[in-house]
């Protein structure tokens, strides 16, 4: 029997959506105000979901305290109150869209979560806009 545990977290970050290979006009057309050269910010809400078997001895899929620590160290400390374009090396050459941010978070956390457990990232950029990524 498999069960899914979830841990919520949040971080506040600034970014600018911009494709260096496009003209200024095309960037404005595609990204609109999200292409602001002075950046803009979001209050991101993150849900990390781990699906796996319940350990017979501990009764856990994963210790939620340990998951909380991993998220803080690997995501919150890295992204919170940062300019993603300027301060986070993963976005030096990657447009920090909510889709790309979710994939980056998944890749970071995948190395910290036991491989027999499934990992799902749900990332809200706004209360109405969010993405879900499972590594597929």
LINTA-V567415 format. One record per backbone hydrogen bond with DSSP energy under -0.5 kcal/mol. CO is the residue of the C=O (numbers start at 1). NH is the residue of the N-H. E is the energy in kcal/mol with one decimal. If there is no record, write none. Layout:
CO | NH | E
CO | NH | E
This chain:
1 | 54 | -0.7
3 | 52 | -2.3
5 | 50 | -2.6
7 | 48 | -2.8
9 | 46 | -3.1
11 | 44 | -2.2
12 | 81 | -3.7
12 | 82 | -0.7
13 | 42 | -2.3
14 | 84 | -3.0
15 | 40 | -1.7
16 | 18 | -0.6
18 | 20 | -0.6
19 | 22 | -2.0
23 | 27 | -2.4
24 | 28 | -2.2
25 | 29 | -2.4
26 | 30 | -2.7
27 | 31 | -2.9
27 | 32 | -0.5
28 | 32 | -1.8
31 | 34 | -2.0
32 | 35 | -2.1
33 | 36 | -1.4
34 | 17 | -2.7
36 | 39 | -2.3
40 | 15 | -2.8
42 | 13 | -1.8
42 | 44 | -0.9
44 | 11 | -1.8
45 | 124 | -3.4
46 | 9 | -2.4
47 | 49 | -0.6
47 | 122 | -2.4
48 | 7 | -2.1
49 | 120 | -2.3
50 | 5 | -2.9
51 | 118 | -2.6
52 | 3 | -2.5
55 | 59 | -2.1
60 | 55 | -3.1
63 | 67 | -2.1
64 | 68 | -2.5
65 | 69 | -1.9
66 | 70 | -2.3
67 | 71 | -2.6
68 | 72 | -2.3
69 | 73 | -2.6
70 | 74 | -3.0
71 | 75 | -2.2
71 | 76 | -2.2
72 | 77 | -3.0
75 | 79 | -2.9
76 | 80 | -2.6
79 | 82 | -1.3
82 | 14 | -2.5
82 | 84 | -0.8
83 | 87 | -3.7
83 | 88 | -0.6
84 | 88 | -1.0
87 | 89 | -0.6
88 | 91 | -2.3
89 | 92 | -1.8
95 | 97 | -2.3
97 | 101 | -2.7
98 | 102 | -2.1
99 | 103 | -1.9
100 | 104 | -2.5
101 | 105 | -2.6
102 | 106 | -2.5
103 | 107 | -2.7
104 | 108 | -2.3
105 | 109 | -2.9
106 | 110 | -2.6
107 | 111 | -0.8
108 | 111 | -0.7
109 | 112 | -1.9
109 | 113 | -1.0
114 | 117 | -2.0
118 | 51 | -2.2
120 | 49 | -2.9
121 | 133 | -2.9
122 | 47 | -2.8
122 | 124 | -0.5
123 | 125 | -0.6
123 | 131 | -2.1
124 | 45 | -2.0
128 | 130 | -0.5
129 | 125 | -2.4
129 | 126 | -1.8
131 | 123 | -2.5
133 | 121 | -3.0
